[in-house]
Amino acid sequence: MEIRSDNPEHGFQFPGVFEIAAIGNAGLEAAVPRLLTEAGLVVVEGSLSVRTARGGRYVSVKLHFHAEDRGRYEAAHHALRAHPDVKWTL
């Protein structure tokens, strides 16, 4: 189910599908979807994208996940930020 608003000032609409990015040390590609799944979130299959920094030390991992409410959305960020190799989430 996807709920959308005609008013862009409404902000996040729950339930919904959201994108999250984790930026940190190289090697996060497998950890990010696993951490979200372990936190009880549903990752959208096929949504994973990875971008490696020029020097190869850092990586940005993006994917989409389902969140039923703001608490589940915040749980996704918390699960990723708890990992020692994640420096930021967006």
PDB file with one MODEL, atoms N, CA, C and O in Angstrom:
MODEL        1
ATOM      1  N   MET A   1       0.836  -1.159   0.000  1.00  0.00           N
ATOM      2  CA  MET A   1       0.000   0.000   0.000  1.00  0.00           C
ATOM      3  C   MET A   1       0.891   1.235   0.000  1.00  0.00           C
ATOM      4  O   MET A   1       1.821   1.334   0.801  1.00  0.00           O
ATOM      5  N   GLU A   2       0.617   2.155  -0.875  1.00  0.00           N
ATOM      6  CA  GLU A   2       1.369   3.393  -0.911  1.00  0.00           C
ATOM      7  C   GLU A   2       0.412   4.558  -0.729  1.00  0.00           C
ATOM      8  O   GLU A   2      -0.571   4.689  -1.458  1.00  0.00           O
ATOM      9  N   ILE A   3       0.704   5.395   0.242  1.00  0.00           N
ATOM     10  CA  ILE A   3      -0.127   6.562   0.514  1.00  0.00           C
ATOM     11  C   ILE A   3       0.664   7.790   0.117  1.00  0.00           C
ATOM     12  O   ILE A   3       1.809   7.957   0.536  1.00  0.00           O
ATOM     13  N   ARG A   4       0.068   8.641  -0.681  1.00  0.00           N
ATOM     14  CA  ARG A   4       0.737   9.856  -1.135  1.00  0.00           C
ATOM     15  C   ARG A   4      -0.147  11.058  -0.870  1.00  0.00           C
ATOM     16  O   ARG A   4      -1.372  10.954  -0.814  1.00  0.00           O
ATOM     17  N   SER A   5       0.495  12.187  -0.711  1.00  0.00           N
ATOM     18  CA  SER A   5      -0.221  13.433  -0.490  1.00  0.00           C
ATOM     19  C   SER A   5      -0.013  14.351  -1.685  1.00  0.00           C
ATOM     20  O   SER A   5       1.050  14.338  -2.307  1.00  0.00           O
ATOM     21  N   ASP A   6      -1.014  15.137  -2.001  1.00  0.00           N
ATOM     22  CA  ASP A   6      -0.874  16.128  -3.060  1.00  0.00           C
ATOM     23  C   ASP A   6      -0.133  17.368  -2.558  1.00  0.00           C
ATOM     24  O   ASP A   6       0.257  18.227  -3.348  1.00  0.00           O
ATOM     25  N   ASN A   7       0.056  17.454  -1.244  1.00  0.00           N
ATOM     26  CA  ASN A   7       0.716  18.601  -0.638  1.00  0.00           C
ATOM     27  C   ASN A   7       2.132  18.218  -0.225  1.00  0.00           C
ATOM     28  O   ASN A   7       2.298  17.433   0.709  1.00  0.00           O
ATOM     29  N   PRO A   8       3.168  18.751  -0.895  1.00  0.00           N
ATOM     30  CA  PRO A   8       4.544  18.372  -0.571  1.00  0.00           C
ATOM     31  C   PRO A   8       4.983  18.846   0.815  1.00  0.00           C
ATOM     32  O   PRO A   8       6.026  18.409   1.302  1.00  0.00           O
ATOM     33  N   GLU A   9       4.218  19.724   1.458  1.00  0.00           N
ATOM     34  CA  GLU A   9       4.572  20.209   2.787  1.00  0.00           C
ATOM     35  C   GLU A   9       4.191  19.215   3.883  1.00  0.00           C
ATOM     36  O   GLU A   9       4.492  19.449   5.054  1.00  0.00           O
ATOM     37  N   HIS A  10       3.543  18.129   3.529  1.00  0.00           N
ATOM     38  CA  HIS A  10       3.127  17.154   4.526  1.00  0.00           C
ATOM     39  C   HIS A  10       4.278  16.343   5.081  1.00  0.00           C
ATOM     40  O   HIS A  10       4.113  15.724   6.133  1.00  0.00           O
ATOM     41  N   GLY A  11       5.429  16.310   4.441  1.00  0.00           N
ATOM     42  CA  GLY A  11       6.569  15.544   4.940  1.00  0.00           C
ATOM     43  C   GLY A  11       6.378  14.058   4.748  1.00  0.00           C
ATOM     44  O   GLY A  11       5.699  13.617   3.821  1.00  0.00           O
ATOM     45  N   PHE A  12       6.990  13.285   5.644  1.00  0.00           N
ATOM     46  CA  PHE A  12       6.891  11.826   5.552  1.00  0.00           C
ATOM     47  C   PHE A  12       5.456  11.365   5.721  1.00  0.00           C
ATOM     48  O   PHE A  12       4.705  11.915   6.527  1.00  0.00           O
ATOM     49  N   GLN A  13       5.085  10.360   4.961  1.00  0.00           N
ATOM     50  CA  GLN A  13       3.778   9.741   5.066  1.00  0.00           C
ATOM     51  C   GLN A  13       3.968   8.279   5.433  1.00  0.00           C
ATOM     52  O   GLN A  13       4.676   7.548   4.740  1.00  0.00           O
ATOM     53  N   PHE A  14       3.343   7.854   6.511  1.00  0.00           N
ATOM     54  CA  PHE A  14       3.447   6.472   6.976  1.00  0.00           C
ATOM     55  C   PHE A  14       2.117   5.780   6.823  1.00  0.00           C
ATOM     56  O   PHE A  14       1.077   6.421   6.970  1.00  0.00           O
ATOM     57  N   PRO A  15       2.114   4.477   6.528  1.00  0.00           N
ATOM     58  CA  PRO A  15       3.271   3.654   6.188  1.00  0.00           C
ATOM     59  C   PRO A  15       3.825   4.054   4.831  1.00  0.00           C
ATOM     60  O   PRO A  15       3.149   4.711   4.040  1.00  0.00           O
ATOM     61  N   GLY A  16       5.055   3.653   4.572  1.00  0.00           N
ATOM     62  CA  GLY A  16       5.659   4.006   3.298  1.00  0.00           C
ATOM     63  C   GLY A  16       6.977   3.298   3.069  1.00  0.00           C
ATOM     64  O   GLY A  16       7.467   2.542   3.908  1.00  0.00           O
ATOM     65  N   VAL A  17       7.533   3.571   1.899  1.00  0.00           N
ATOM     66  CA  VAL A  17       8.840   3.043   1.514  1.00  0.00           C
ATOM     67  C   VAL A  17       9.796   4.225   1.510  1.00  0.00           C
ATOM     68  O   VAL A  17       9.507   5.266   0.920  1.00  0.00           O
ATOM     69  N   PHE A  18      10.935   4.058   2.170  1.00  0.00           N
ATOM     70  CA  PHE A  18      11.893   5.138   2.331  1.00  0.00           C
ATOM     71  C   PHE A  18      13.277   4.684   1.904  1.00  0.00           C
ATOM     72  O   PHE A  18      13.607   3.500   1.966  1.00  0.00           O
ATOM     73  N   GLU A  19      14.080   5.645   1.469  1.00  0.00           N
ATOM     74  CA  GLU A  19      15.469   5.358   1.120  1.00  0.00           C
ATOM     75  C   GLU A  19      16.348   5.721   2.305  1.00  0.00           C
ATOM     76  O   GLU A  19      16.113   6.721   2.982  1.00  0.00           O
ATOM     77  N   ILE A  20      17.351   4.910   2.548  1.00  0.00           N
ATOM     78  CA  ILE A  20      18.330   5.196   3.591  1.00  0.00           C
ATOM     79  C   ILE A  20      19.711   4.973   2.999  1.00  0.00           C
ATOM     80  O   ILE A  20      19.910   4.079   2.176  1.00  0.00           O
ATOM     81  N   ALA A  21      20.663   5.795   3.426  1.00  0.00           N
ATOM     82  CA  ALA A  21      22.044   5.647   2.984  1.00  0.00           C
ATOM     83  C   ALA A  21      22.933   5.541   4.212  1.00  0.00           C
ATOM     84  O   ALA A  21      22.769   6.287   5.178  1.00  0.00           O
ATOM     85  N   ALA A  22      23.867   4.618   4.166  1.00  0.00           N
ATOM     86  CA  ALA A  22      24.879   4.475   5.208  1.00  0.00           C
ATOM     87  C   ALA A  22      26.228   4.744   4.567  1.00  0.00           C
ATOM     88  O   ALA A  22      26.575   4.140   3.552  1.00  0.00           O
ATOM     89  N   ILE A  23      26.981   5.646   5.159  1.00  0.00           N
ATOM     90  CA  ILE A  23      28.298   5.995   4.649  1.00  0.00           C
ATOM     91  C   ILE A  23      29.315   5.578   5.697  1.00  0.00           C
ATOM     92  O   ILE A  23      29.162   5.878   6.881  1.00  0.00           O
ATOM     93  N   GLY A  24      30.353   4.884   5.251  1.00  0.00           N
ATOM     94  CA  GLY A  24      31.369   4.440   6.202  1.00  0.00           C
ATOM     95  C   GLY A  24      32.468   3.664   5.534  1.00  0.00           C
ATOM     96  O   GLY A  24      32.716   3.802   4.336  1.00  0.00           O
ATOM     97  N   ASN A  25      33.123   2.849   6.322  1.00  0.00           N
ATOM     98  CA  ASN A  25      34.260   2.068   5.833  1.00  0.00           C
ATOM     99  C   ASN A  25      33.817   1.062   4.767  1.00  0.00           C
ATOM    100  O   ASN A  25      32.702   0.542   4.807  1.00  0.00           O
ATOM    101  N   ALA A  26      34.705   0.806   3.829  1.00  0.00           N
ATOM    102  CA  ALA A  26      34.418  -0.165   2.764  1.00  0.00           C
ATOM    103  C   ALA A  26      34.063  -1.511   3.390  1.00  0.00           C
ATOM    104  O   ALA A  26      34.577  -1.871   4.449  1.00  0.00           O
ATOM    105  N   GLY A  27      33.191  -2.238   2.731  1.00  0.00           N
ATOM    106  CA  GLY A  27      32.770  -3.542   3.212  1.00  0.00           C
ATOM    107  C   GLY A  27      31.384  -3.551   3.824  1.00  0.00           C
ATOM    108  O   GLY A  27      30.938  -4.585   4.320  1.00  0.00           O
ATOM    109  N   LEU A  28      30.695  -2.425   3.799  1.00  0.00           N
ATOM    110  CA  LEU A  28      29.353  -2.334   4.381  1.00  0.00           C
ATOM    111  C   LEU A  28      28.261  -2.931   3.500  1.00  0.00           C
ATOM    112  O   LEU A  28      27.118  -3.055   3.939  1.00  0.00           O
ATOM    113  N   GLU A  29      28.589  -3.298   2.284  1.00  0.00           N
ATOM    114  CA  GLU A  29      27.588  -3.724   1.319  1.00  0.00           C
ATOM    115  C   GLU A  29      26.694  -4.836   1.849  1.00  0.00           C
ATOM    116  O   GLU A  29      25.482  -4.801   1.638  1.00  0.00           O
ATOM    117  N   ALA A  30      27.260  -5.811   2.525  1.00  0.00           N
ATOM    118  CA  ALA A  30      26.473  -6.927   3.047  1.00  0.00           C
ATOM    119  C   ALA A  30      25.863  -6.599   4.404  1.00  0.00           C
ATOM    120  O   ALA A  30      24.794  -7.104   4.746  1.00  0.00           O
ATOM    121  N   ALA A  31      26.539  -5.756   5.176  1.00  0.00           N
ATOM    122  CA  ALA A  31      26.084  -5.463   6.535  1.00  0.00           C
ATOM    123  C   ALA A  31      24.805  -4.630   6.570  1.00  0.00           C
ATOM    124  O   ALA A  31      23.938  -4.870   7.411  1.00  0.00           O
ATOM    125  N   VAL A  32      24.675  -3.666   5.680  1.00  0.00           N
ATOM    126  CA  VAL A  32      23.526  -2.743   5.742  1.00  0.00           C
ATOM    127  C   VAL A  32      22.194  -3.481   5.605  1.00  0.00           C
ATOM    128  O   VAL A  32      21.341  -3.324   6.478  1.00  0.00           O
ATOM    129  N   PRO A  33      21.970  -4.277   4.559  1.00  0.00           N
ATOM    130  CA  PRO A  33      20.688  -4.973   4.486  1.00  0.00           C
ATOM    131  C   PRO A  33      20.485  -5.961   5.644  1.00  0.00           C
ATOM    132  O   PRO A  33      19.365  -6.136   6.124  1.00  0.00           O
ATOM    133  N   ARG A  34      21.556  -6.595   6.083  1.00  0.00           N
ATOM    134  CA  ARG A  34      21.455  -7.546   7.197  1.00  0.00           C
ATOM    135  C   ARG A  34      21.045  -6.835   8.486  1.00  0.00           C
ATOM    136  O   ARG A  34      20.194  -7.335   9.222  1.00  0.00           O
ATOM    137  N   LEU A  35      21.638  -5.681   8.764  1.00  0.00           N
ATOM    138  CA  LEU A  35      21.310  -4.932   9.977  1.00  0.00           C
ATOM    139  C   LEU A  35      19.851  -4.486   9.987  1.00  0.00           C
ATOM    140  O   LEU A  35      19.181  -4.552  11.017  1.00  0.00           O
ATOM    141  N   LEU A  36      19.369  -4.035   8.838  1.00  0.00           N
ATOM    142  CA  LEU A  36      17.969  -3.602   8.771  1.00  0.00           C
ATOM    143  C   LEU A  36      17.025  -4.783   8.945  1.00  0.00           C
ATOM    144  O   LEU A  36      16.010  -4.675   9.632  1.00  0.00           O
ATOM    145  N   THR A  37      17.354  -5.896   8.329  1.00  0.00           N
ATOM    146  CA  THR A  37      16.523  -7.099   8.463  1.00  0.00           C
ATOM    147  C   THR A  37      16.518  -7.582   9.913  1.00  0.00           C
ATOM    148  O   THR A  37      15.471  -7.958  10.440  1.00  0.00           O
ATOM    149  N   GLU A  38      17.681  -7.572  10.551  1.00  0.00           N
ATOM    150  CA  GLU A  38      17.769  -7.984  11.955  1.00  0.00           C
ATOM    151  C   GLU A  38      16.972  -7.050  12.872  1.00  0.00           C
ATOM    152  O   GLU A  38      16.516  -7.465  13.937  1.00  0.00           O
ATOM    153  N   ALA A  39      16.806  -5.792  12.457  1.00  0.00           N
ATOM    154  CA  ALA A  39      16.025  -4.820  13.231  1.00  0.00           C
ATOM    155  C   ALA A  39      14.526  -4.979  12.982  1.00  0.00           C
ATOM    156  O   ALA A  39      13.718  -4.226  13.527  1.00  0.00           O
ATOM    157  N   GLY A  40      14.157  -5.963  12.158  1.00  0.00           N
ATOM    158  CA  GLY A  40      12.744  -6.234  11.899  1.00  0.00           C
ATOM    159  C   GLY A  40      12.145  -5.424  10.770  1.00  0.00           C
ATOM    160  O   GLY A  40      10.923  -5.353  10.642  1.00  0.00           O
ATOM    161  N   LEU A  41      12.980  -4.813   9.952  1.00  0.00           N
ATOM    162  CA  LEU A  41      12.497  -4.011   8.823  1.00  0.00           C
ATOM    163  C   LEU A  41      12.508  -4.847   7.547  1.00  0.00           C
ATOM    164  O   LEU A  41      13.283  -5.795   7.419  1.00  0.00           O
ATOM    165  N   VAL A  42      11.650  -4.489   6.618  1.00  0.00           N
ATOM    166  CA  VAL A  42      11.568  -5.188   5.338  1.00  0.00           C
ATOM    167  C   VAL A  42      12.303  -4.355   4.292  1.00  0.00           C
ATOM    168  O   VAL A  42      11.913  -3.228   3.985  1.00  0.00           O
ATOM    169  N   VAL A  43      13.370  -4.933   3.754  1.00  0.00           N
ATOM    170  CA  VAL A  43      14.172  -4.279   2.725  1.00  0.00           C
ATOM    171  C   VAL A  43      13.556  -4.580   1.367  1.00  0.00           C
ATOM    172  O   VAL A  43      13.166  -5.715   1.094  1.00  0.00           O
ATOM    173  N   VAL A  44      13.470  -3.559   0.514  1.00  0.00           N
ATOM    174  CA  VAL A  44      12.941  -3.742  -0.837  1.00  0.00           C
ATOM    175  C   VAL A  44      14.016  -4.429  -1.679  1.00  0.00           C
ATOM    176  O   VAL A  44      15.095  -3.880  -1.906  1.00  0.00           O
ATOM    177  N   GLU A  45      13.704  -5.614  -2.127  1.00  0.00           N
ATOM    178  CA  GLU A  45      14.649  -6.399  -2.904  1.00  0.00           C
ATOM    179  C   GLU A  45      15.002  -5.668  -4.202  1.00  0.00           C
ATOM    180  O   GLU A  45      14.135  -5.112  -4.876  1.00  0.00           O
ATOM    181  N   GLY A  46      16.282  -5.683  -4.531  1.00  0.00           N
ATOM    182  CA  GLY A  46      16.753  -5.058  -5.760  1.00  0.00           C
ATOM    183  C   GLY A  46      17.006  -3.563  -5.635  1.00  0.00           C
ATOM    184  O   GLY A  46      17.354  -2.921  -6.626  1.00  0.00           O
ATOM    185  N   SER A  47      16.840  -2.986  -4.441  1.00  0.00           N
ATOM    186  CA  SER A  47      17.004  -1.539  -4.286  1.00  0.00           C
ATOM    187  C   SER A  47      18.409  -1.138  -3.834  1.00  0.00           C
ATOM    188  O   SER A  47      18.705   0.053  -3.740  1.00  0.00           O
ATOM    189  N   LEU A  48      19.267  -2.100  -3.557  1.00  0.00           N
ATOM    190  CA  LEU A  48      20.610  -1.817  -3.058  1.00  0.00           C
ATOM    191  C   LEU A  48      21.466  -1.177  -4.143  1.00  0.00           C
ATOM    192  O   LEU A  48      21.533  -1.672  -5.268  1.00  0.00           O
ATOM    193  N   SER A  49      22.120  -0.070  -3.792  1.00  0.00           N
ATOM    194  CA  SER A  49      23.112   0.528  -4.689  1.00  0.00           C
ATOM    195  C   SER A  49      24.324   0.920  -3.853  1.00  0.00           C
ATOM    196  O   SER A  49      24.193   1.335  -2.702  1.00  0.00           O
ATOM    197  N   VAL A  50      25.501   0.782  -4.449  1.00  0.00           N
ATOM    198  CA  VAL A  50      26.749   1.021  -3.738  1.00  0.00           C
ATOM    199  C   VAL A  50      27.614   1.956  -4.565  1.00  0.00           C
ATOM    200  O   VAL A  50      27.734   1.813  -5.782  1.00  0.00           O
ATOM    201  N   ARG A  51      28.211   2.915  -3.873  1.00  0.00           N
ATOM    202  CA  ARG A  51      29.144   3.816  -4.533  1.00  0.00           C
ATOM    203  C   ARG A  51      30.407   3.870  -3.682  1.00  0.00           C
ATOM    204  O   ARG A  51      30.362   4.216  -2.502  1.00  0.00           O
ATOM    205  N   THR A  52      31.513   3.527  -4.289  1.00  0.00           N
ATOM    206  CA  THR A  52      32.794   3.490  -3.582  1.00  0.00           C
ATOM    207  C   THR A  52      33.543   4.795  -3.815  1.00  0.00           C
ATOM    208  O   THR A  52      33.571   5.308  -4.933  1.00  0.00           O
ATOM    209  N   ALA A  53      34.150   5.333  -2.759  1.00  0.00           N
ATOM    210  CA  ALA A  53      34.944   6.550  -2.867  1.00  0.00           C
ATOM    211  C   ALA A  53      36.178   6.293  -3.719  1.00  0.00           C
ATOM    212  O   ALA A  53      36.608   5.152  -3.889  1.00  0.00           O
ATOM    213  N   ARG A  54      36.725   7.345  -4.236  1.00  0.00           N
ATOM    214  CA  ARG A  54      37.856   7.237  -5.153  1.00  0.00           C
ATOM    215  C   ARG A  54      39.004   6.395  -4.597  1.00  0.00           C
ATOM    216  O   ARG A  54      39.557   5.566  -5.319  1.00  0.00           O
ATOM    217  N   GLY A  55      39.366   6.589  -3.350  1.00  0.00           N
ATOM    218  CA  GLY A  55      40.479   5.847  -2.758  1.00  0.00           C
ATOM    219  C   GLY A  55      40.122   4.432  -2.349  1.00  0.00           C
ATOM    220  O   GLY A  55      41.009   3.637  -2.038  1.00  0.00           O
ATOM    221  N   GLY A  56      38.842   4.106  -2.344  1.00  0.00           N
ATOM    222  CA  GLY A  56      38.399   2.762  -2.014  1.00  0.00           C
ATOM    223  C   GLY A  56      38.227   2.483  -0.524  1.00  0.00           C
ATOM    224  O   GLY A  56      37.826   1.382  -0.148  1.00  0.00           O
ATOM    225  N   ARG A  57      38.523   3.459   0.328  1.00  0.00           N
ATOM    226  CA  ARG A  57      38.404   3.244   1.781  1.00  0.00           C
ATOM    227  C   ARG A  57      36.974   3.390   2.278  1.00  0.00           C
ATOM    228  O   ARG A  57      36.586   2.757   3.260  1.00  0.00           O
ATOM    229  N   TYR A  58      36.198   4.214   1.610  1.00  0.00           N
ATOM    230  CA  TYR A  58      34.838   4.500   2.065  1.00  0.00           C
ATOM    231  C   TYR A  58      33.812   4.105   1.010  1.00  0.00           C
ATOM    232  O   TYR A  58      34.114   4.022  -0.181  1.00  0.00           O
ATOM    233  N   VAL A  59      32.590   3.863   1.482  1.00  0.00           N
ATOM    234  CA  VAL A  59      31.523   3.437   0.598  1.00  0.00           C
ATOM    235  C   VAL A  59      30.218   4.065   1.065  1.00  0.00           C
ATOM    236  O   VAL A  59      30.022   4.314   2.254  1.00  0.00           O
ATOM    237  N   SER A  60      29.336   4.314   0.113  1.00  0.00           N
ATOM    238  CA  SER A  60      27.972   4.759   0.395  1.00  0.00           C
ATOM    239  C   SER A  60      27.044   3.649  -0.071  1.00  0.00           C
ATOM    240  O   SER A  60      27.068   3.250  -1.236  1.00  0.00           O
ATOM    241  N   VAL A  61      26.227   3.156   0.851  1.00  0.00           N
ATOM    242  CA  VAL A  61      25.296   2.069   0.549  1.00  0.00           C
ATOM    243  C   VAL A  61      23.885   2.605   0.708  1.00  0.00           C
ATOM    244  O   VAL A  61      23.512   3.064   1.787  1.00  0.00           O
ATOM    245  N   LYS A  62      23.097   2.549  -0.361  1.00  0.00           N
ATOM    246  CA  LYS A  62      21.712   3.021  -0.324  1.00  0.00           C
ATOM    247  C   LYS A  62      20.771   1.864  -0.597  1.00  0.00           C
ATOM    248  O   LYS A  62      21.074   0.964  -1.380  1.00  0.00           O
ATOM    249  N   LEU A  63      19.620   1.906   0.066  1.00  0.00           N
ATOM    250  CA  LEU A  63      18.560   0.958  -0.238  1.00  0.00           C
ATOM    251  C   LEU A  63      17.233   1.498   0.253  1.00  0.00           C
ATOM    252  O   LEU A  63      17.175   2.500   0.966  1.00  0.00           O
ATOM    253  N   HIS A  64      16.167   0.817  -0.142  1.00  0.00           N
ATOM    254  CA  HIS A  64      14.817   1.199   0.270  1.00  0.00           C
ATOM    255  C   HIS A  64      14.277   0.168   1.261  1.00  0.00           C
ATOM    256  O   HIS A  64      14.590  -1.020   1.182  1.00  0.00           O
ATOM    257  N   PHE A  65      13.457   0.655   2.195  1.00  0.00           N
ATOM    258  CA  PHE A  65      12.852  -0.235   3.186  1.00  0.00           C
ATOM    259  C   PHE A  65      11.446   0.252   3.514  1.00  0.00           C
ATOM    260  O   PHE A  65      11.108   1.416   3.297  1.00  0.00           O
ATOM    261  N   HIS A  66      10.644  -0.652   4.036  1.00  0.00           N
ATOM    262  CA  HIS A  66       9.271  -0.338   4.451  1.00  0.00           C
ATOM    263  C   HIS A  66       9.286   0.103   5.909  1.00  0.00           C
ATOM    264  O   HIS A  66       9.957  -0.509   6.741  1.00  0.00           O
ATOM    265  N   ALA A  67       8.547   1.163   6.217  1.00  0.00           N
ATOM    266  CA  ALA A  67       8.380   1.600   7.608  1.00  0.00           C
ATOM    267  C   ALA A  67       6.898   1.847   7.854  1.00  0.00           C
ATOM    268  O   ALA A  67       6.254   2.611   7.136  1.00  0.00           O
ATOM    269  N   GLU A  68       6.379   1.201   8.864  1.00  0.00           N
ATOM    270  CA  GLU A  68       4.958   1.346   9.208  1.00  0.00           C
ATOM    271  C   GLU A  68       4.671   2.658   9.933  1.00  0.00           C
ATOM    272  O   GLU A  68       3.569   3.199   9.844  1.00  0.00           O
ATOM    273  N   ASP A  69       5.679   3.166  10.656  1.00  0.00           N
ATOM    274  CA  ASP A  69       5.489   4.402  11.413  1.00  0.00           C
ATOM    275  C   ASP A  69       6.853   5.057  11.637  1.00  0.00           C
ATOM    276  O   ASP A  69       7.887   4.499  11.269  1.00  0.00           O
ATOM    277  N   ARG A  70       6.846   6.233  12.238  1.00  0.00           N
ATOM    278  CA  ARG A  70       8.097   6.966  12.455  1.00  0.00           C
ATOM    279  C   ARG A  70       9.059   6.182  13.355  1.00  0.00           C
ATOM    280  O   ARG A  70      10.273   6.256  13.165  1.00  0.00           O
ATOM    281  N   GLY A  71       8.546   5.452  14.309  1.00  0.00           N
ATOM    282  CA  GLY A  71       9.397   4.649  15.185  1.00  0.00           C
ATOM    283  C   GLY A  71      10.212   3.627  14.419  1.00  0.00           C
ATOM    284  O   GLY A  71      11.389   3.420  14.713  1.00  0.00           O
ATOM    285  N   ARG A  72       9.594   2.986  13.437  1.00  0.00           N
ATOM    286  CA  ARG A  72      10.306   1.995  12.614  1.00  0.00           C
ATOM    287  C   ARG A  72      11.329   2.702  11.719  1.00  0.00           C
ATOM    288  O   ARG A  72      12.416   2.176  11.483  1.00  0.00           O
ATOM    289  N   TYR A  73      10.981   3.887  11.224  1.00  0.00           N
ATOM    290  CA  TYR A  73      11.913   4.675  10.410  1.00  0.00           C
ATOM    291  C   TYR A  73      13.155   5.018  11.237  1.00  0.00           C
ATOM    292  O   TYR A  73      14.284   4.856  10.774  1.00  0.00           O
ATOM    293  N   GLU A  74      12.935   5.489  12.452  1.00  0.00           N
ATOM    294  CA  GLU A  74      14.049   5.844  13.328  1.00  0.00           C
ATOM    295  C   GLU A  74      14.846   4.615  13.748  1.00  0.00           C
ATOM    296  O   GLU A  74      16.055   4.708  13.960  1.00  0.00           O
ATOM    297  N   ALA A  75      14.188   3.467  13.871  1.00  0.00           N
ATOM    298  CA  ALA A  75      14.878   2.220  14.211  1.00  0.00           C
ATOM    299  C   ALA A  75      15.890   1.848  13.124  1.00  0.00           C
ATOM    300  O   ALA A  75      16.945   1.288  13.422  1.00  0.00           O
ATOM    301  N   ALA A  76      15.572   2.156  11.879  1.00  0.00           N
ATOM    302  CA  ALA A  76      16.497   1.862  10.780  1.00  0.00           C
ATOM    303  C   ALA A  76      17.779   2.665  10.948  1.00  0.00           C
ATOM    304  O   ALA A  76      18.874   2.114  10.835  1.00  0.00           O
ATOM    305  N   HIS A  77      17.654   3.953  11.214  1.00  0.00           N
ATOM    306  CA  HIS A  77      18.840   4.788  11.415  1.00  0.00           C
ATOM    307  C   HIS A  77      19.619   4.330  12.646  1.00  0.00           C
ATOM    308  O   HIS A  77      20.848   4.268  12.612  1.00  0.00           O
ATOM    309  N   HIS A  78      18.926   4.014  13.716  1.00  0.00           N
ATOM    310  CA  HIS A  78      19.590   3.567  14.944  1.00  0.00           C
ATOM    311  C   HIS A  78      20.362   2.264  14.707  1.00  0.00           C
ATOM    312  O   HIS A  78      21.497   2.129  15.165  1.00  0.00           O
ATOM    313  N   ALA A  79      19.764   1.318  14.004  1.00  0.00           N
ATOM    314  CA  ALA A  79      20.418   0.034  13.733  1.00  0.00           C
ATOM    315  C   ALA A  79      21.710   0.229  12.944  1.00  0.00           C
ATOM    316  O   ALA A  79      22.714  -0.429  13.217  1.00  0.00           O
ATOM    317  N   LEU A  80      21.685   1.130  11.970  1.00  0.00           N
ATOM    318  CA  LEU A  80      22.884   1.357  11.164  1.00  0.00           C
ATOM    319  C   LEU A  80      23.940   2.139  11.936  1.00  0.00           C
ATOM    320  O   LEU A  80      25.127   1.820  11.861  1.00  0.00           O
ATOM    321  N   ARG A  81      23.518   3.160  12.676  1.00  0.00           N
ATOM    322  CA  ARG A  81      24.487   3.982  13.416  1.00  0.00           C
ATOM    323  C   ARG A  81      25.170   3.213  14.535  1.00  0.00           C
ATOM    324  O   ARG A  81      26.246   3.609  14.986  1.00  0.00           O
ATOM    325  N   ALA A  82      24.573   2.132  14.986  1.00  0.00           N
ATOM    326  CA  ALA A  82      25.173   1.316  16.046  1.00  0.00           C
ATOM    327  C   ALA A  82      26.349   0.479  15.537  1.00  0.00           C
ATOM    328  O   ALA A  82      27.155  -0.007  16.331  1.00  0.00           O
ATOM    329  N   HIS A  83      26.447   0.311  14.228  1.00  0.00           N
ATOM    330  CA  HIS A  83      27.536  -0.476  13.635  1.00  0.00           C
ATOM    331  C   HIS A  83      28.816   0.367  13.645  1.00  0.00           C
ATOM    332  O   HIS A  83      28.782   1.532  13.249  1.00  0.00           O
ATOM    333  N   PRO A  84      29.932  -0.194  14.085  1.00  0.00           N
ATOM    334  CA  PRO A  84      31.166   0.597  14.203  1.00  0.00           C
ATOM    335  C   PRO A  84      31.737   1.116  12.888  1.00  0.00           C
ATOM    336  O   PRO A  84      32.488   2.091  12.903  1.00  0.00           O
ATOM    337  N   ASP A  85      31.414   0.508  11.764  1.00  0.00           N
ATOM    338  CA  ASP A  85      31.949   0.968  10.483  1.00  0.00           C
ATOM    339  C   ASP A  85      31.074   2.024   9.817  1.00  0.00           C
ATOM    340  O   ASP A  85      31.483   2.607   8.813  1.00  0.00           O
ATOM    341  N   VAL A  86      29.886   2.285  10.345  1.00  0.00           N
ATOM    342  CA  VAL A  86      29.014   3.310   9.776  1.00  0.00           C
ATOM    343  C   VAL A  86      29.343   4.643  10.411  1.00  0.00           C
ATOM    344  O   VAL A  86      29.298   4.781  11.634  1.00  0.00           O
ATOM    345  N   LYS A  87      29.676   5.633   9.582  1.00  0.00           N
ATOM    346  CA  LYS A  87      30.011   6.965  10.085  1.00  0.00           C
ATOM    347  C   LYS A  87      28.804   7.910  10.062  1.00  0.00           C
ATOM    348  O   LYS A  87      28.651   8.734  10.964  1.00  0.00           O
ATOM    349  N   TRP A  88      27.947   7.799   9.039  1.00  0.00           N
ATOM    350  CA  TRP A  88      26.768   8.656   8.903  1.00  0.00           C
ATOM    351  C   TRP A  88      25.637   7.871   8.270  1.00  0.00           C
ATOM    352  O   TRP A  88      25.862   6.889   7.562  1.00  0.00           O
ATOM    353  N   THR A  89      24.418   8.315   8.532  1.00  0.00           N
ATOM    354  CA  THR A  89      23.263   7.824   7.787  1.00  0.00           C
ATOM    355  C   THR A  89      22.490   9.028   7.275  1.00  0.00           C
ATOM    356  O   THR A  89      22.468  10.087   7.902  1.00  0.00           O
ATOM    357  N   LEU A  90      21.874   8.850   6.150  1.00  0.00           N
ATOM    358  CA  LEU A  90      21.035   9.896   5.540  1.00  0.00           C
ATOM    359  C   LEU A  90      19.718   9.274   5.160  1.00  0.00           C
ATOM    360  O   LEU A  90      18.843   9.958   4.628  1.00  0.00           O
TER     361      LEU A  90
ENDMDL
END
